[in-house]
Amino acid sequence: MNTIYEECIKACIECMEACNHCYDSCLKEEDVSMMAGCIRLDRECADICALAIKSMQSNSPFAKQICQLCADICEACGNECKKHEHDHCQKCAEACFRCAEECHKLAA
């Protein structure tokens, strides 16, 4: 694996896992409809993280562009999760912002 991608891949994996956990936990909340935006962005963010990981692992010529999009979606997800007081949302927001930072570095 290309070592320039190592930290970004690690951040994407952690973010994908946090988003999947947050998504699942949001579905178990009492007022699921209040969590709709969070659930939607959790799914989008986990999906783009998976694509970013694949693009970096395969040394795709589009890895930088995919990572830029990943950073944008991670920031949106982090901002949404940050609005909710649930522990899973707060942890997800942290992972999203870390991932966005690593993806911005790579895309630069």
N, C-alpha and C positions, 0 to 999 in steps of 0.2 A: 504494500500500500504506500502511496505517496505520502511522505511525512509532513508535507505542507498542509495536508488536509486533516491530520490527526486530531488536533484540538477541536476543530469544527465538527468533525464526525462525532466525537465524544459528546459535545454540547447538543448536537442534533438528536443523538440517541437518548440522552437524558431528558430533553424537551419532549420528544415523542412519547416516552414512557410517562412523563408527568401529565401530558395532555390526555393520554389514554386513561390514566387513573382519574383525572379530573372529570373527564367525560362520563365515565362509569359512576363516579360519586355524585355528579350533578343529577343523573337520572334517578338517584335514590333520595334526593332532597324532597322535602314536603311539598314545596311549591315549584314543581318542575318547569312550569311555564315561565316563571321568573328567571330561570336559568337557560332559557332557549338560546340567547345570544352567546352565552358562554359555551354551551354544548356545540353549537354550530362552529364556532372558532376553534374549539378543541379538536374537532374532527379535521377541519381544514389545515390546522397547524401540524397535527400528527402526520397527515398525508404529505404535506410539502416537506416535512423533515425526512420522511422515508425516501422521497424522491431525491432530495439533496444528498442524503447518504449514498444512495445508489450512484448518483452522478459523480460524486467525489471518488467512490471506490472504483468506478470504471474509467476514471480520468476523462470524463466527458468534456468535449470542447465547450459545452454550455454550462459547466459547473458554476462559474462565476455568476452568470445571469440567474441560474436557479437559486443559488445562495442569496442573491440580492432579493429575489422574490420571497424566499424563505424568511429573511430578516424582516421584511415588511409585514408578513403574515404573523410572525412571532411577536412583533411589537403590538399588532392589533389584538392578538389573543392575550398577551400580557396585560394590556390596558383594560381589556374586558374583565379578565380574572381578578385584577386588582380591585375592582369595584365591589367584589363579594367578600364577605368576612370569613367564609369557610376556609378551614386550614388547607384543604386540597386546592382551592383556588389560589390562595396566597403562594403556596409552594409551586404551583404551575406558573404563576406570573414570574416568579424568580427564575425558573428554568427557561421560560420564554425569553426573558430579557438577556440572560447569559447567552443563549443560542443566537439571538439577534446580533449581539455584540461580536461573537465569533464569525458569524456569516458576513457581517459588514466588513470585518478585517479581511476575510478571504476575497470578497467581491471587489475590494478597493484596488 
